[in-house]
Every structure is written in C-alpha cells, then in structure tokens.
Amino acid sequence: MIAQSRPFGQRYAFVVVAVIFLCLLIAAGLRSAPSVMMVPLEESFGWRRDVTSWAASVGILLYGLTGPFAAALMERIGLRRTLLGALLVMSGSTALSLFMTQPWHLFLTWGVFSGIGSGAVASVLGATIVNRWFKTNRGLMMGLMSASSATGMLVFLPVIAALAQNGGWKPVAIAVALATAALIPLVLLLVPERPSSIGQVRYGADANDVPPVSPASQGNFLAHTLNTLRRAAGTRVFWYLFATFFVCGFTTNGLVGTHLIAFCGDMGIGEVQAAGLLSMMGIFDLIGTTLSGWLTDRFDPRKLLGVYYAVRGLSLIYLPYSGFSATSLVIFAVLYGLDWIATVPPTLRLANEAFGDRSGPIVFGWIVAGHQVGAAAAAAFGGTMRELQGNYELAFLIAGMTGIAAACISLLINTSKPAFEPEPQMV
C-alpha cells in the first residue's frame, strides 16, 4: 500500500518519472530483442526470415493496438494495476518462450502476449503520467519519456546482441524476463496512483489545481475508448496525425528497429557491431528527443514535425547508397538517430491541443496505434522484400519516400480550434 506522504513535495513527480522511464526503457528492450534473435532462431529451428519477421510484426501491431485501451483502463481500474498486470504478462510471456519448438509458439509468446503487455508500457503510459503529474514542462517531460526507447536500445542492444552471439536466443529471453520482473517491486513501492494519493498537486500547479477527469474513469472504459475513436475519426486533424505517425512507425521500429541488424549482416557487418550502430543512434536520439521536448514547449510543433520527417526520409534514402563504410554508417547514425523518436512530443502536443487534456491521451493512444500499424507493416514488408529480392535496398528507399510525404502532411495540420467539443465532465 502506498503511504500517504512522500518526500520532495511536488518534486516527487520526478521520482515517478524516473520509475516510469525505467519501465519504458525495459519495454523498449523487449521490443528490440527480436531484431537480434532473428538469426539465432533461424540457426536453431531453421525458420525463414519472413516467419520471424511476421512474428515480430504481430508483436509490434498489438503493441500499438493495446495502447488506447490501456490508457482508458488506467483511468478505469488504476494506473498501478494496469502497469503491474502488463509487467507480469511481459515477464511471463518471454519466460514461456524458453520452451517453444514451433513457429506458432513464437507468434504467441513474442507476438501476441509480449505485444499486449508491452503495449500498456508504451507512449500512452508516458502521456498519462505527464498529464497526471505535470501542469508545466509537459513537452520536456514527454521528450524524456520518449527518449526512454532510445535509451533502451542503448542499454540493451549491445548486451543482448552479445548474449545472442555467444549463447543463442535463450539467454536473450532469460535476460528480458528477469529485467521485466525486477520492475514489479519498484512500481509497488514508488509509484502512487496520482498526486492526490500522497497529498500533492501536479508539478507546477497551485493548491487549487483540479486535474481533468476522463469519462473513462466513471463509465464503461471500453465503450468510451471506442466512442472517442469514433468522434476523433470524424476530424481531419486526427487522420493527419494518424497518417504521419503511421509513417513514423514504418520508418523506425518496423524497418530500422527490426531489420537494420539483419541488413548490416547482409553487408558483412557482425551482429554486435550492428547493435553498436543502433546504440549510437540511441545516444543521438536521447539527445534529439529530449531537445525536441524542449523545442515543443516553445515552437510550432507542425514545423518541427516537417523537419523531423524530412531528415528521416533523406537519411533512409541515403543508407542503401552509403557503401556501409564506418564513416558512412556514423553519418547515418547521427542524422537518423537525432530524430528517431523526436516526433513524439510535438505529436502529443498537437493531440492535446486538438482534443483536450481529457480525451487527448486516449486519442493519442489511437494515434500510437497507427504508429504500430505502420511498424508492423514495415516489419513484415521488410522481411518479405528480403526474401523476394535478396536484399533490403528497395524497402529502405520506399520508407525514405514515405518520410518525405509525412513531412508535407505535417504542415497541413491545424489545431487552432478544438477538433470536437469535450464530453461533459462527470462529478
């Protein structure tokens, strides 16, 4: 049971952010694990690249589709219960994968269950925490939350790549299961349900602050989640945000996150070295995404998105022609890494501006679902193109062109007035 007092006053919000950052970091490690498990799984079971790619695709898709329901569930039964349940599912599913012998076992453990579990420990969790615990500095805090995925790659990929190279896929599954299980006591001890649980208000708020209450906390959370989607889907701004975030997922988690290590392997670069390249991207993304949060508090988020997607698209078009020399890969890692997840803070700000603080996190959850639909499509598309053509070149070129298209769409977004009238707040 969470005690009714905590040190640091309003600043205890930063303790909560630190724990949630760690949860998001571990979840990012789980989602990045299939990229280093592909080759060991092929060697152990003889499974083809398209089989492992489709399993990863299922996990990525469910990771996104779970988000909006998880956001509403956090309001209905509580953030702590939702988060603890998700951590149990993540740890249990990866542990169960140690006993798999058939492709459908891979789809079930690393696809279905890990996708659902990690989907509740994703961007919607960060958005809910930021809205619940902060009245000011939201862009910066969301930037830090978003950077956790980059840090997850930075911390996990070299370690799990070394485990995979030296011991196969099983040590990777064990490491992820144990790391996820270790988060459970931290959440139990350090994360209150909301500021009022410890006699505080949101950071940056005065004593009279009344946080917005989501209708999902007082009714049928499933019906509210779907109703919010129905209402949002009738607006142009939703589809612009959904489309651009679809491209974001297509060009990050789905293609680069899933296939870059295998692409490097095709070009004669070892797994550990390729994982080091992703880690370098993680370093620059940690910088870029945190800076993006700071910029989002100060500048037009539409223009920021336009720049981010354009740079990403050009870097993906550059990679197949880079020659894969050490210098060219460093150039790619810097350019691509700086805006890997930099799109999240401006996208969340635009969602909150258009749909309000009460509906914004759930709408953002649906937008994140678009991100993961794009990622799932790219994971499957990349593996299929590799099987059909024998290389990844065309897949990366197509992804680069979608980035340029997303840059143009970003400039069309208009949040000068609410996208729809908020539902009456129940008291």
N, C-alpha and C positions, 0 to 999 in steps of 0.2 A: 504493500500500500504506500502510495506517495505521501510523504509527510506534508503538512500544511504550511511549511515555511522552507525557504531556501536562502542561502547567502547571495550576495551581489545585487539584491533588489531587482530592478528592471533588467539589469545586465545578465540575469540568469538566462535570458533569451539566447545569449551566445553559447551557454553550456548546451542548451537544447540543439542549437545549430550544429555544434561540434559533434554531438552524438549522431544526429541525422546525417551529417556529412559522412561520417564513418559508415553508416548503414548504406547510403547511396554508393559509396566507394566500393564496398564489398559486393553489392548487387551488380555494379559495373564489371567487377572482376568475374562474377559468374557469367554475365552475358558475353564477355570477351573470351571465355575459356574454349568454346567450340572452335574458334579460329586456330588454336594451337593443337586441338585434338583431332582435326581432320585427318592429317597424315598418319598419326599413330593408330587411329581407328581403322583406316584403310589397311594398314600393315597387319593389325591384329585380326580383323574379321574379313578382310577382302571386300569391304563395302566401297562402292564407287563414290566419286566426288559429288555427283548430283544427289545421292542418297543422304550423305552427311549435310550437304547444303540445304536440302529440303527440311531436314530435322531442325537445323538452326533457324530456318525460315519460320517454321511453326512457332518456335520459342519467341522469336522476335515479334511475330504478329500478335500472339497472345499477350506478350509484354505490353503492347500498346493498347489492345482492346480491353485489358483489365483496368487500365488507368482511370477512366471516368467513373466506373462502378466503385473502384477503390476510394476515389475522392468522396463520393456520396456515402459510402459505407463508413468512412472515417467520421463523417458528421452524424451518422445514424447510431452506430454502436460504439464509437470512440476511436480515436487515432491509435491509442496504445494497443487495443485489442486487435485492430486491423493489422498493425505493423508486426505484432508478435506472431499472429497467425501466419502472416506472409513469410516471416523468417523461419518458422517451423517447416512450412511447405518447401522453401528453398533448400534448407539443410537436409530434410528428409528425402527429397527427390534426387539430389545429387548423390547422397549416400546409397540410395537404392540402385543407382546406375552402375554401381560396382558389380552387380550381379547380372547385367544384361548380356545376352547372347544373340539377340535377333534385332534387325533394324527397327521393328516396332517398339522394342524396349527403349531404344534411343529416342524415338519420337515421343514416347510417353514421359520419360524422365527429363531429358534435356530440352524437349519440345514443349509438351503440354504443362506439366507441373512446375518446372522451373520458370516457364514463361508467365504463368499465372502468379506465382509467388513473387518473382522479381518485378512484375508489373505494378504491384502495390507498393514497391520500394523504388520509385522512379520519380520523374519530374513532378507528377501530381502530389507526391508526398512533400517535395520541396516547396511547391506552390502553396500547399495547405499550411505548412509550418510558417512560411514567410507571412502569409496573410493573417495567421492566427497570433503570431508572436511579435510582429513588427508593424508599426504605423508609419515609420520613416525608414529611409535607406533600403527600401524593398528591392530596388534594382540591383544594388550591390550584393545584398544577401542572396538573391536569386542567382546572381552570377557565381557566387561562391558555391551554392548548391549544384549548379550546373557543372562547375569545374570538377566536382567530385568524380564524374565519369572519366574525365581525363586523368585525374589522379589515380583512379582505379586501374587504368591501363598502365600508368607509370609505375605503380607499386607491384601489380600482379603479373603483367605480361612477361617480364624477364624471368620471374620466379617460376611461373607455370610452364613457360617455354623450356626452361632448363629441366624441370621435372619431366615434361613430356619427352624431351630429347634423351634423357638418361634412363627414365623408367617407364615410358609409355603413358597411356591416358589415365590409368588408375590413380597414380599419385596426384594428378590434377584434380580428379573428382574428390579425393580424400581431403585435399587442402581447401577446396571451396566449401565442402560440407562443414569442416571444423571451423573455418573462419566465420561462416554464417551463424553457426550455433553459438559462437562466442559473443555475438551481439545481443543475444536474448537477455542476459542479466544486466547489461548496460542500459537497455531500454527500460527494463523493470525498475531500476534504481534511480535513473537520472532524467527520465522524460515524463513530466506531468502532462495531463490531458490538455490543459490550456493555462494561460497565465493566472486566471482566477482561481485555479486549483491550489496555487501557492500564495494567494492573496496579492497578486500583482496585476498590472495592466500591461498592454502591449508596449514594447520598447518605443520610446519617443512620444507616447501618449500621456495626457494628463489624467488625474484621478477620476474624472467624469467620463472617460472613454467608454463607449459601449460598442464592442465589436459587432460586425454584421452577423446575423444568424441565418444560416442556409435553411430553406424549407426542407431539405433532405433530412435535417436533424429532427423533424417533427412529424414526418409522414412516411409514406412508402418510398424508401430511398431508390428502389429500382424504377418505380413509376416516375419519380422526379428526375432521375438521370436521363431516362428516355424522353421525357417531356422537354427537358432542357435542350436535348439534341434536336428535337422536332422544331422548337422555336428558333434555335440558332441556325438550323439548316435553311430557314426561310430568309436568311440575310446574306447579302453579298460578301460582307466582311468575313463571315465565317468561312466561306469557300475559298476566299483568297488566302486566309491564314492556313486552312487545311491543305490547300494545294502547295503552298510554299514549304510547309512542314513535311508534307509527303516527300518533296524533293530533298529536304534536309535529311530525312531518314534514308532515302535511296542512296544519297551520296556519302553517308557516314557509316553508321552501324551496319547497314545491309551490305554495301560493297566493300569499302575500305576496311571496316572492322572485321568483316567475315573473311574476305578474300585476299587482303594485301599480303599476308604472310605466305599464302599459297602462291600468289603471283610472284613474289620475290623468289620462292623456291623454284619456280619455272625458269627464273633468270639466273639460277645458280647461287642464290644467297641463302645461307642456312637459317633455320628457324630462330635460333637465339639472336642472330644478327638482325633478322627481320623484326623480331619482337622489340629489339632495341630501337629500331626505327619508329615503331609505334609509340614506344616510351618517350622518345624525343618529341614526337607530336604531342604527347600528353603534357610534357613540360610547357611547350608553347601554348597549348590550349588552356592550361591552368592560368597562364598569364593573360591570354586573349579573352577568355570568358569572364574572368574577374574584371578586366578592364572594360569589357562590354557591359557588364552590370553597372559600372560607374558611369559610362557614357550614356546608358539608357536613362539614368536619372536626370540627364542634362540635355540630351539632343533628340531630334526627331527619330523615333525607332524605325520608321519606314525607310529612311535613307540609310540607316545603319544596316538594315536587312539587305538592301540593294547592294551595298558594298560587300557584305559578307558572302552573299551567294555568288556574286560576280568573281570574286577572288577564288572561291572554292571551285567554281566551274573551270576557270582558266588553269588552276593547278592540276585538276584531274585530266584535262586535255593534254597538259604538258608531260605527265608521267610516262605514258607509253613511248614517248619520243625522247625521253631523258637519257637513255643509254644505261640507266641503272648504275652509273658510277657513284663512288662515295660522295663526290661533290654534288652531283645532281640530286641524289636522294636527300641530302641535307637541305638543299634548296626547297625540295618538295615538302619535307617535314616541317620546315619553318612556315612556308606560305599556307599549307593546308592546316597545320596544327593551330595556327593563331585563331582560326575561326571554326574549328571543329564543332564546338557546341556554343559558340558565341551568339548564335541565333536565338537561344532560349530566352534571355532576359528581355530583348525587345518584343519577342512574340508574346510573352506573358503580359507585358505592359499593354500591348495592343488589345489582348483579350480582356484584360481588366477594364480598360477604357471603354471598350465596346459593350461589354456585358455586365459590368459592375463587379464589386468585390464579392457579392453573394453568389452569383452564378458564374463569375469568371473562372474560378478553379475547376468547376465541372466542365465548362465549355473548353477550357484549356486541356482538360483530360481527353476530350474528344479530338481536339487538335493533335495532341500527342498520339492518339490512336492513328491518325493519318500519318504521322511520322513513322510509326512502326509498321503500318501497312506498306509504306514506301520501302522501309528497311527490309521487310520480309520479301517483297517483290525483288529487291536487288540481290538479296542472299540467294534466292532460287534462280534468278536470272543470270547472275554471275557464274554459278556452278553449271547451269545448263549451257551457257555460251562457251565455257571452258571445255565441256565435253564435245560440243558440236564443232568448234573451231580449233581446239587445241591450244588456245591462249585466251588472255583476258583483255586484249587491246580494245576491241570494239565495245565491250562492256564499259570500260573506263571512259572512252570517248563519248558514248551516249550519256553517261552520267554527267560528264562535264557540260554537255549541251543543256541538260535539264537545269543545271545550276544557273546558267545564263538566263534561261527562261524564268526561273524563280526570282532572279534579280529584277527583271522587268515587272513581274506581277506585284512584287513588294511595294513598288511605287504607286500602285493603284489603290492601296488600302486607305480607307477613310474612316476614322473614328471620332470625327468632330462632334457627332451626336450619338446617343445610345442606340445600339442596334435594335433593342426591344425594351419595352417597359418592364421593370422588375416585378416579380410576383409579390403580392402583399406579404409583408413580414409578419409571421405569427408571433404572438406574445403569450 
